[in-house]
Every structure is written in C-alpha cells, then in structure tokens.
Amino acid sequence: MSSLIIDPEYAKLLEEYIQLKAQLAEVFEQRADLVYHEANRWQTEYMLKIGVLEYDLYEVECSIARTRRKIELVQSCINRRVAINLAAIERQLDREYEQYRERLKQLAAEIDLANYLKKCPKLRPQEVAELKRIYRLLVKELHPDLNPHRGEEQRALWHQVNAAYRTGNVDMLRVLLELVLQGGSSNNGRPSAMEELTEKMQFLRKKIGDLLLEMEQIRQTFPFDQVELLKSPLLVARRQAELREAIQRGQEMLEELQQYLTTLVLNTNTHLN
C-alpha cells in the first residue's frame, strides 16, 4: 500500500503558514481587547474622575458664551431703537448654539455609559482567559481576512462574535464556537501550490504588521494618552483641582454677565416706559 509523500520544503512552508494564521488570530484578539476592553476601562475611569468635571466646565463655558451673545443681541436692539423680543432672541440662540447642546448631550451620554460600565460585573481571570481563547479560535474560523470566501451566514456569525467579545459574554462565545464547529472547518484544504501558499503567507505577514502598527497608533490616542495621568493619584487630584477652580471662576463670570443682562433689559424697559 503506497503512502503519500509530502515535499519536505512544502511541509515546512505549510507549518509556517499554520503558525502565521495562529499568530494573526492572536494579534486580532489583542486588538479587540485593546479597543473593546482596555479602552473602555481607561475611558470609564477617565470619565468618572475627570470627564464629569470637564462636562461641568464645558456647560459653564457654553452658558457664558450664550449669555454674552444674548447681551450682544439685546444691545443691538437698543442701538437700533427697536423693542427687545426676548423670546425671539432665545430662539435665535437655540439655533446658533445647537452644536454646543449636542456636544453636551454626547458628553452626558459618555458619563452615563461610564457609570453603567462601572457597575457591570467583572469577569474572573479564568473567564477572561476563556474569552480570549475562544475568540482566537473563532477568528481563525470566521474572520474575513482569513476566510475571504465565507458566506453571508458566516459573516453574520462574525458580527455576533464581535458583539459577544465586546460585552465579555463568554457563554455566547461558547455557543457560537459550537455552531461554527458543527458547520465544519473553514479550511477548504491545503493550498494547491507553493506559490499560492507563499502568497497567502505574505498577506498574513502584512496583515500582522498593519495590525501591530494600528494598535500602536491607537495607544497614542484617547483614552490611552491619559493613562499616565490616571495612574497617578497626585496628577488626578491636581487636574480635578484645576477643573474645579475653572468651574468656580466660570460660575462667577456667568453670574456677573447675567446680572448685567438683567440690569440692561430692566433699564431699557424702564426708559421705554
């Protein structure tokens, strides 16, 4: 009975290809962990320690800007000797400061999310390890870069995998892995020629390099650019004190502007009457 003889050079190349696929799956998992978990953890900490105060400061700054603009509009009415229509002025201010209101809503939503995430139960170390292990297996079976010929069903499963990983749903990942394994492996057989195998390996190496570079760039942006601050209780306390002082100054300025506006409107109405 004859046995299949495999070219040693091809066998070596195939082994390297398999290792590259495993390495890429691991890098994909590291990137997902960076984006979905580590970033959320640091952003949550930042929003609860610093972001809430930045929100208060921005709210005061918006009120100052709006009040100054209101004074301008009222003064314009006085200069033109026309009646001061405060309702019309408020409507104009609503239009002009719509983007500020939207930004405040966005910041408020981020703070609400941080409070929610802070209260969420945390995975145990063994659950984290299981989450990562299953995710790497599913990457090899479903990720579009490793399985470009997968159908709509598999692409839908891949979206579910990412959603489960993002929320730390280990049980759902187990179910998805079982579904994938029952459906058969994504490997449609070994590459038919060394040229094809070499081409695929080049793609894998490039993808790994691109992902590592992307991860490095992510680490230079928010919230990772705030990690050193968050790790230092002294720096956090200093930043909080700076923000509270700025908020206090802003509130004092806002009160002065509002008093001036009130006086301006009252004096104008008295003069007209």
PyMOL commands that set and color helices and strands:
alter all, ss='L'
color gray80, all
select helices_A, chain A and resi 8-79+86-96+98-119+125-142+152-166+170-182+194-218+224-231+233-272
alter helices_A, ss='H'
color red, helices_A
deselect
rebuild
show_as cartoon
